[in-house]
Structures are given as C-alpha cells and as structure tokens.
Amino acid sequence: MNGADIMEFFIDHSRCIGCRACMQACEECDTHRGVSMIHLETIMRADSVQTAPQVCMHCEEPICAQVCPADAIKMTAEGVVLSSLKPRCIGCSNCVLACPFGVPKYKAEINQMMKCDMCYDRTSAGKRPMCATVCPSGALTFTTRENIERSRQGMAIREWQFGGETVRTKVNVLVPGNVKKIDVSIQQIGTTGTDEYDVANLLIGD
Amino acid sequence: MAKPPITIPELVAQFGPTLNRIPANGWNAEAEPDRLVKTHCCFCGQQCGIQLKVKDNRVIGFEPWEEFPFNQGRLCPKGVKRYMQDEHPDRLKAPLVRNEGAGFVPVSWNEALDKVAGEIQRIQQTYGNDAFALLGGASLTNEKAYLMGKFARVAVKTANIDYNGRLCMVSAGTAAKKIFGIDRSANPWSDIPLAKAILVAGANVAECAPITTNYLWQARENGARLIVMDPRMTPIARNADLFIPVRSGGDIGVFNGMLHVILERGWINREFIARHTTGWEQVEEAIRKYTPEYAAKIAGVPASMIVRAAEIWGPAPTSFLLHARGIEHHSKGVQNCMAAINLVVASGRIGREGCGYAMITGQGNGQGGREQGQKCDQLPGGRDIENPEHRNYIAGVWGVPEESIPHKGLSMVPIFEAIHEGKIKGLLAISCNPMVSLPNNAYIREALEKLEFFCQIDFFLSETARYADVVLAGSLMEEDEGTTTNVEGRVIHHRKAVDPPAGARVDWQIICDLASRLGAGDKFQYRSAGDIFEELRVASKGGICDYYGISWERIDREHGVFWPCPSPDHPGTPRLYEGGRFNHPDGKAHFQAVEWTPAAEETDSEYPIILTTGRVVSHYLSGTQTRRIGALVDQYPQPLCEIHPLLAGKLGIAEGDFVKVESRRGSVTVRASVVKTIRPDTVFVPYHWPLERAANNMTVRAIDPVSNIPEYKICAVRVTRVSAPEGPMAELQMEAGGVR
C-alpha cells in the first residue's frame, strides 16, 4: 500500500445531523456488548440543533497511554491507540482524567476502561470503521486524504493547541481553509454565539 | 363489535410494546453468521441497502452493504437497529380471535380464515358489497400492494379500498401528475450533488430521510447554495445558505413570491416555457400580486428572505427542488406542491444532469405502494379506474369481465366517515395503524367501535389491531420476498432472510387463502411472490408505471431498475423528461396557477398557537415496529412539545415542565422542550405515539379536496402548564403511550 492508498479518519462537524447512527452502530460490535465507544455531544439543544461526534482521536503521543500505571493501553504499528487490555487494566481512570478529548470511559461493571479503537478488528481486515461506514451525513468518513482533498472544501488538519500543549492526532478534522490548528483555549468556553440560531431573531429580518 | 376485549394496560402487558435489546444470539463475537442476506431497510422510502446476518434461521445482526450505490453502506439509526424487530417477544405467532373479557385467543388458521371470509360475505349480503372496506399500506411490497388491489376488486368485489399512502404521498403525486403527467421523482439522487441551487421545502431531511443529507452536503462541497423552508431549524437548516422559517401553511407565499421576483428580474426561461409548457400566462397573472411584501405576510417571514431565495434560485445554472410532507400535509397540499414545481418549470431546469426535482417518499414502499392499484381510484400500472381502456386491459389480465371491476371508491379518511355514517360495516386492514396515524384520533376510535367486523393482518398487535375481531399473524419484510420502489423510482429486491415463525404466515398467502374462501381462488393461484411479480409486470405493461421489462434477476444484476422500463432490453429510466418531453398527450408540462388560501383551522383567541406535527429520526411512522426496539426508544422515548422560549416564557413554561397541548378535538400531555429553533408562534409534537400521547388527538380532520391528504401540519391549539399526568395510561411504559 503506497501513501496515496492510506485510509484515514476524517470528522466534519458541520455535516453532523445528530442522528446517532454512529453510536447505534458502534454498540452493535459484539465486543462492546451494546455500549457505544463513540460519543455524540448535543452542544446546547436549547439554542441550536448542533451536535458533535467524538471518536478517539488516536494521538501520536497518546497521553492516556502515558499516564497508565499498568501499561494497559497499547498502540499499533499503524498508530491506532487500542482500548485497554483486560488483563492489565486496573480501572484507575487516570486515562479518563488525562484525555484532552474526553474519550476513555471507565466501565464500573467490568472494572475496565473502554474506548474507541477505530474498529481495529475491521480496519486491520481492510474494512472501514463501523461509524464512518454508516454515517449518513459524511460527518464521519474513512477514506484517503487525496479523496477528501478532491471532494471537500474544508481543510483536513490534525494539530490541536491545548494551552501550552500541542497535540497531534491520527484522526483529522475538517475546518475552513484559513485554520492551521485548532486552538482550544479556556477563554472560548462559554461563548456560544448562539443568537444566529434563534428563529425569533431571524423573523425580525433586516 | 370492534372494541378492545380487555383493558389497554392488560393488552399492553400481554402483547407489548416490549423492548427488544439483545441480539437473537446474544452478544457473541465468536458466532459467525451462516450467511449475509443482501436486502434493504424497511424503515423509510430511501430503502437503503443493508445486509442481514442470519444464523439458524434467525436474524442476528447487520453488516453495511457498501456496494449498493444509493447509500453505499450508509444507514440511519433505524437501519442499524432494524434487525431487532426479528425474534421479538411481541411477535404474533397465531391467528387471534377477540373474546370479550378474556382478550385475544389463539385459534387455528382454518377457523380464523373461515370467520373472516364468513363475515365479509355476511356483511356484503346484508348491506351490499361496498359495505366492506379494505385498507392497505405503503410498507407493503409491490407484490402485496398489487395483490391487495386485485383482492378488493376480484375477490371482495368492493369499491372501497385505499391505503395509508393517502396520509403521505398523494399531494405530491397529484401535483406531479397535473404538471408533468407522471407521479414519480423526476431524477435519480445522483443528480443532487450536481445542482448549484437546491430548495428543500418542508422536508426534515436529517431525521426523515437521513441518507439524503450526504447528497445535499456533497452538493454544497461542489458549490451549491442550499435554501431550506421549515417552521423549525432542522439539522440541515442550521447549515443552509438560506433558512426560511416559514409559517406552517404559508409556503405558497414563498413560492409565488420567489417566482414574482424571478420574473421581475428576467430569470425565467422564456424559450423553454414557449416550447415545452402550457399555462404560463395564468401563472404570470396569479403571481403578479405576490410582491415580496405581500408574499412575506402569507409566509410569515421577512420579505428580504423571499428576495434572497429568488436570487439564489433564479440565475442558477442547475437546480434541484426537494419537497416532502411539510408542504404536502395540508388541505391545500396539492396547491403547495404545484406552486413549488412551477419554480422548476419556469426555470426550464429539468430533465438534464443536475436539474430536476424530487418528492421525498416517506414510507418504505411509498413510491411502489402507490402504483400497483391499492388506491381507491387506481388500477395497476398507475392506471385510472374510470378509464374504459385501462379497465379493459386489467380485466383481461385478471380474466374477469370489465363490468365486474368496481368503480372509484372512497379514500382513507372518507372510509372512516362512511363507517360513522353506517355505510361501511366491515373492515380488513394490513400495514396501517390508523389509531396512531389518522387525524382526530377520537373520531377514528369511535369509527372502529361502530364496525360490525374488523380484521387486521399484522406481525405485532398494533394499537389499531386491539380493536379487531380477528387478527391474522402476518409477516415481516425479511420473512418474505418481493420488490419495492425507492424514492428515486428505482425498483429494488427485498430478499427473504428467514421464514416466518411457526404459526405466522406470509401476507400474500393469507390474502390468497381469503380469496379462495370468497370463491375467487382460481384468480389467485400463485406459488410464490415471484409469480405475483410476473403478473404485476404484465398488468403494468403500457401503463405509466411500466415494470414490464424488469425482472428480479435484472434488479440483482443492476442494483435496481428505474421504471418506466417497457421491455427486457430497455435500460430503465433514471431521469424523466429528458429533452423537455413531458407525459401529457401534448408532450408539454402544464403550469398550474396557484392562489394561497388559509388552513382549515387557523389560530384564534381561544386556540392561539399553531401545532405542527412530524417525525423524529429514531422512529418510523406509527411506531408499531420502532417502539419495540430498545435502542431506538432510548434515543427518543416519549414525545416532547418543542416550544420557543419567548412563547414558553409568556405561558410560564420551563424546560421539562408537563404541558397540555389542546385543540378543539383532543389533547396530549407531554414534557416541554424549550428551544430557540422553532417559530415562536408554533409548537411541534412528533406523532409516533398512541393514546394520551398521540399528536393526532389534536390534528384536524380536514383533507385536500383533490388528493384527500389530511392536514397534519397545521391546526390551532392552546398550551398550558399542568401537573404530572396520572392514571393507568400515564403509568404505561413510554413506548406504550405512558409518560415520565
């Protein structure tokens, strides 16, 4: 497989319609036993119908694995950060607290952390991850970078700035062309700019 | 004597809805399926390709079917969980007979079928043939829809057969026939991404046709500008170039206002109009007064929005119109659709790549279900039951005298009115659930209670089946084989995945068994659903919806075949009207001048708020199937009343409060969802639930005079904050109609 054929994961939040097909399909995986590893956030339903899917971003230097005292979170040669290994995970939840994207979840009933592994069972067998296969809006896509560049207006980036920390991820997000990395600074939280979605305001006109 | 034999809570305890949550073989990563069956989702008109995993004659899961071109593996949550309707604890596995005080008692098939046939004959001998009516559905395969129409005319010999597509597609179909001469979307979906301007009118695509979202977004990537008209900011409206929060019932204001501006700016295609259309002068006259300011008053939106819409649509090189129930579910539904389609015809942008229009069918076989003759005014092939030539042809196919075929009967709502009037005494229904889906629910219940005999064919005991004297245990889609026709007009193949459970029968065999008992067995000698398709092909030959050249083998080979397909060597017709050739005898498109009229019930001081109803993404139609699937119920467990904070504040209502939404006909008590994404003069309640949670308790029994579609999208209500509901209905589980 040469570089052009490498399949990558792309998220386009602007396409998401909140239908939850991704979650419903994720929980169908026999190893998840009815629990979805993908999270869908309803941002502020009172103000907007906007929703945002959250898969594991598969960091190049996964902080979840770094903080794991039991070395239970492994990375594959392809850069996929796997879910915790059952014999190793001690259920301490360090990873849950450390992940900047809020991905790992501690499952008390099995005393183990579980998270998205980009359907490693499928992707390692040449299939696409389940969520990115069923997603009806194309908000989640698993394809080549070349194909995304040809078919989408947004720019695929995978660099995040959390305060002083730069995080590079295997998973891409599609953003307007002038954005080079996503700056997640604390000041942004709470400013939603939701008035543009208030139907009452639209009806006032200009 | 059609009343529930025991109380509703007792029936719910016995027959559900119960939630199915675990696959048939449990969560078992080791168990490889015996086979993957390539088939389709049954939960909307998109008919997405899907593979069902089957092991030991049980459906145990799904796998995306990425090769099927329409959805390429994409599915909505309903598609993902569709397999959970199989191996369901509520599944009916025997014919049931009503026993007052005891409930429904299993009987032998012979006893049940004899009773149904006997009652049909008794009622018809006493009151006349038309006193027994049939109701079909648009979730039936083409084969079953065809069979129902033939069963009505040849075996039961009643004029009164109609189907629940009457609640869904008839406004769109009537408008398309009047203007173009064919009731079908004009283009394959592959044309959508090629359009530079897209108008989505009254279609909550993200929730009701989720797969279409990707087509819309792909058009946007290609530079299209998207206009969305809806009283609510739906998920696709959020990212549209222009969202027009139109007042429910005000759509003609937008359409005529747009056309007024387009004409004024010189963006109409005069050459196309001259060569390929009639009736433009009348339209030009009608739209003269629809200045943006006048139109805006009707539409309830700023005039500038109408001008902007015209500026997007008018000069676009290519364009696509999509409309759905939002403009169709009105007592002027046909007028609404015609006003929208006028915009397409005036632009001349139809019948070529990236140019056209589509109606988004809602029900599983919303397209095919309305072509095969189960409508009160129709014979197979989309033929007219009052046209002597059409009658003669079908009489020949059926081997009956032409004069034995009944004439036009009553449509769905008038059938219930005739029951009230005592003109219809008996009813047999399949694939429909009027106790949830018809307007003014109390009126429907009273009608069912007046029937002398009612038989329902169903796989679960639906809210309507509770009123039956006999319930015949029929089949799910995956337990039988057949074809449907998707939203594009693509005829596709539903493969059989499993046998029906012991004690249940496939629907078409039940119909044939009844026909035989009614003395018409020689006309219903089918050995398989494939035999029915072979007859359907011939019956459709030469009709508008011509399937003659389609075979199941071709469908499998070609991933579906688009009708009309008049001969086996014909490629099928993905795009209609190429070269500006329309299907009227003169070959032209017939403009229809449209004038706005008010709704049957507008708001007043007593009922000052507009109620509009619709769907949510995790439920299908009346919920008979999806309210039995745990994961889909969890996603949207009970109906909520969407209300804008300005209105909620005025009424003293906060998020999560219980509110009573009340019209002159009835009410629901549900929780409030206070959101800025809806017009402040309008509330929304989704309709998938029964009893005291049924949005159709409130809706008005007003129908379009031509299409006979009910006015689900606008009636007048008042909303008040109330305390938590009590009583046996409120205490039911949410999926059964309770409230939490």
Boltz contact constraints between the chains, C-beta under 6 A:
constraints:
  - contact:
      token1: [A, 14]
      token2: [B, 239]
      max_distance: 6.0
  - contact:
      token1: [A, 15]
      token2: [B, 217]
      max_distance: 6.0
  - contact:
      token1: [A, 17]
      token2: [B, 206]
      max_distance: 6.0
  - contact:
      token1: [A, 17]
      token2: [B, 213]
      max_distance: 6.0
  - contact:
      token1: [A, 17]
      token2: [B, 235]
      max_distance: 6.0
  - contact:
      token1: [A, 18]
      token2: [B, 235]
      max_distance: 6.0
  - contact:
      token1: [A, 19]
      token2: [B, 76]
      max_distance: 6.0
  - contact:
      token1: [A, 19]
      token2: [B, 77]
      max_distance: 6.0
  - contact:
      token1: [A, 19]
      token2: [B, 210]
      max_distance: 6.0
  - contact:
      token1: [A, 19]
      token2: [B, 617]
      max_distance: 6.0
  - contact:
      token1: [A, 20]
      token2: [B, 77]
      max_distance: 6.0
  - contact:
      token1: [A, 20]
      token2: [B, 635]
      max_distance: 6.0
  - contact:
      token1: [A, 21]
      token2: [B, 75]
      max_distance: 6.0
  - contact:
      token1: [A, 21]
      token2: [B, 76]
      max_distance: 6.0
  - contact:
      token1: [A, 21]
      token2: [B, 77]
      max_distance: 6.0
  - contact:
      token1: [A, 21]
      token2: [B, 80]
      max_distance: 6.0
  - contact:
      token1: [A, 24]
      token2: [B, 77]
      max_distance: 6.0
  - contact:
      token1: [A, 24]
      token2: [B, 80]
      max_distance: 6.0
  - contact:
      token1: [A, 24]
      token2: [B, 81]
      max_distance: 6.0
  - contact:
      token1: [A, 24]
      token2: [B, 631]
      max_distance: 6.0
  - contact:
      token1: [A, 25]
      token2: [B, 80]
      max_distance: 6.0
  - contact:
      token1: [A, 30]
      token2: [B, 27]
      max_distance: 6.0
  - contact:
      token1: [A, 30]
      token2: [B, 29]
      max_distance: 6.0
  - contact:
      token1: [A, 31]
      token2: [B, 29]
      max_distance: 6.0
  - contact:
      token1: [A, 33]
      token2: [B, 27]
      max_distance: 6.0
  - contact:
      token1: [A, 46]
      token2: [B, 675]
      max_distance: 6.0
  - contact:
      token1: [A, 47]
      token2: [B, 676]
      max_distance: 6.0
  - contact:
      token1: [A, 49]
      token2: [B, 235]
      max_distance: 6.0
  - contact:
      token1: [A, 49]
      token2: [B, 238]
      max_distance: 6.0
  - contact:
      token1: [A, 49]
      token2: [B, 677]
      max_distance: 6.0
  - contact:
      token1: [A, 133]
      token2: [B, 64]
      max_distance: 6.0
  - contact:
      token1: [A, 133]
      token2: [B, 73]
      max_distance: 6.0
  - contact:
      token1: [A, 134]
      token2: [B, 64]
      max_distance: 6.0
  - contact:
      token1: [A, 134]
      token2: [B, 74]
      max_distance: 6.0
  - contact:
      token1: [A, 134]
      token2: [B, 75]
      max_distance: 6.0
  - contact:
      token1: [A, 136]
      token2: [B, 74]
      max_distance: 6.0
  - contact:
      token1: [A, 136]
      token2: [B, 76]
      max_distance: 6.0
  - contact:
      token1: [A, 136]
      token2: [B, 210]
      max_distance: 6.0
  - contact:
      token1: [A, 136]
      token2: [B, 211]
      max_distance: 6.0
  - contact:
      token1: [A, 136]
      token2: [B, 213]
      max_distance: 6.0
  - contact:
      token1: [A, 137]
      token2: [B, 213]
      max_distance: 6.0
  - contact:
      token1: [A, 137]
      token2: [B, 214]
      max_distance: 6.0
  - contact:
      token1: [A, 138]
      token2: [B, 214]
      max_distance: 6.0
  - contact:
      token1: [A, 138]
      token2: [B, 217]
      max_distance: 6.0
  - contact:
      token1: [A, 152]
      token2: [B, 221]
      max_distance: 6.0
  - contact:
      token1: [A, 153]
      token2: [B, 221]
      max_distance: 6.0
  - contact:
      token1: [A, 198]
      token2: [B, 676]
      max_distance: 6.0
  - contact:
      token1: [A, 199]
      token2: [B, 233]
      max_distance: 6.0
  - contact:
      token1: [A, 199]
      token2: [B, 245]
      max_distance: 6.0
  - contact:
      token1: [A, 199]
      token2: [B, 679]
      max_distance: 6.0
  - contact:
      token1: [A, 200]
      token2: [B, 646]
      max_distance: 6.0
  - contact:
      token1: [A, 200]
      token2: [B, 680]
      max_distance: 6.0
  - contact:
      token1: [A, 202]
      token2: [B, 245]
      max_distance: 6.0
  - contact:
      token1: [A, 205]
      token2: [B, 302]
      max_distance: 6.0
  - contact:
      token1: [A, 205]
      token2: [B, 304]
      max_distance: 6.0
  - contact:
      token1: [A, 206]
      token2: [B, 304]
      max_distance: 6.0
